[in-house]
Amino acid sequence: MAATSIEPKESPARTTAAHPTRRRIVRALGSLLIVVGVLALIDAGLTLVWQEPVTAVYAHVEQRRLDDRLDKLEHASAAPLARAIASSPHPQRRVDAAARAFGRRVHPGDPIARLRIPRLGLSAVVVQGTAGSDLSKGPGHYPKTPFPGERGTVGIAGHRTTFGAWFRHIDKLKPGDPIRVAMPYGNFTYRVQRTRIVPSDALWITNKVSYNRLVLSACHPLYSASERIVVFARLV
């Protein structure tokens, strides 16, 4: 005769106790999803009307650190720059020599200048380089372009919606507006000439022209990288 087994039945008390526990877990997960959804909506709304808030906090913290580092870099560069300036009697050559001497002392991610654009109320520390890690800290100097004071076209890139969104409103600049770049070896003022929308791969924007100039570039339109908005300014 075959043996039979009797499956133990789950206690009704245990089953009843398990249901409230599952309900509490479901309610907690539901509440969490609601909070995450609300935060995502707030983040999207702030990004539309201002800038992405999380990366903005990070960028402003980095800017304070960069400002302190730039002060130290200026003091450390004082003697080498003084020697470079003293080696050339001609004013333009002195500035050029100082710019090249300073360029030899900086590395990617280092703070190099203070950028001020009165019309936009912008004041930011510029870093060396345009890699993602560089632009997350502030506007970045194109490594293959000269420094202010050297002959050629100085290039600076910046974000428009994330990591400080320093260039969010550069489309508001008008011809004649001043752009000031304070380097450890001198202060340079540029006047806006024009603004253009160009393809994202337009490398000609940093080509040399017959005068010293500055270009500011950023993604265009907002929330897209399909094109670039470029502001051209002439050294005065």
Buried (B, 14 or more C-beta within 10 A) or exposed (E): EEEEEEEEEEEEEEEEEEEEEEEEEEEEEEEEEEEEEEEEEEEEEBBEEEBBBEBBEBBEEBBEEBBEBBEEBBEEBEEBBEEBBEEBEEEEEBBBBBBBBBBEBBEBBBBBBBBBBEBBEBBBBBBBBBEEEBBBBBBBBBBEBBBBBBEBBBBBBBBBBBBBBBBBBBBEBEEEBBBBBBBBBBEBBBBBBEBBEBEEEBEEBBEEEEEBBBBBBBBBEBEEEEBBBBBBBBBE
